[in-house]
Amino acid sequence: MTDTQSVIEDQALNELFADFETEHLTPLWTQLGDLMPMTPASRAVPFVWKWSTLYPLARRAGDLVPIVEG
């Protein structure tokens, strides 16, 4: 991978994470340490996500984040 490709990929990932945050989403692959806590500590907030918003984010995540990283 060239330096230019790496910069473009980093920028695309940063934009993806910013879009996740805009939609009040947290990618599961960044939460591995918090998946099975010893005691519950829910910070859940009710929210409605529209498929028309989620699907493009999921497609971008699939393209940008290889399964080996998650």
N, C-alpha and C positions, 0 to 999 in steps of 0.2 A: 504494500500500500504506500502510495506517495504521500508526502507531507501535505499536499493540497487536498488529496482525498481524505486524509485524517482530519484536517481542519473543517472540511465540509461535513463530514460525518459527525464531528463533535458539535458543530453548530446545529445540525439537524436534531441531534439528541437533546441539546439544550432547549430547542424550540418545542420538542415533544414533551419534555418534563414541564415546561412552562404551561403548555396547553393542558396537561394533566392537572396541574395546580389550579388553573382557571376553572376547570370542571369539578373541582373538589375531589379529585381522584389521587390515589397513591399506588404506583405500580407495585404489584406483589413481590417482584424480584428484589425490591429494595427493603422489604420488611421481614426477611427471613428470621431475624432475631426476636421479633415481636409476635410471631405467629402462635406460639404456644406458651403464654406466660403462666407462671405458677398460680397467680391470682388474677381474676378478671379486673380490668381497668378500662372499661369502655368509655370512649370519647365520641361515640357514635352520634351523629347529627342526622336527622331525617333529611333526605334529599332525593330528588327525582332526576334520573339521567335519561336522556332520550337516545334511542338506538341510532338515530341519524347523527348524533354527536359522538357516541361511543365507538361506532364501527370504524370511522376513519382514524380515530386515535389508536384503536387496536391494530389496524392494518399497518400504520406507521411503526408502532412498537414492534410488530412482527418482522418488519423489514429492517429495523435499526438495531434490535437487541437479539443477538443469537441465543438460542435456547441454552447453550453451554454457560452463558452468564447468569441465567436465572435458575 
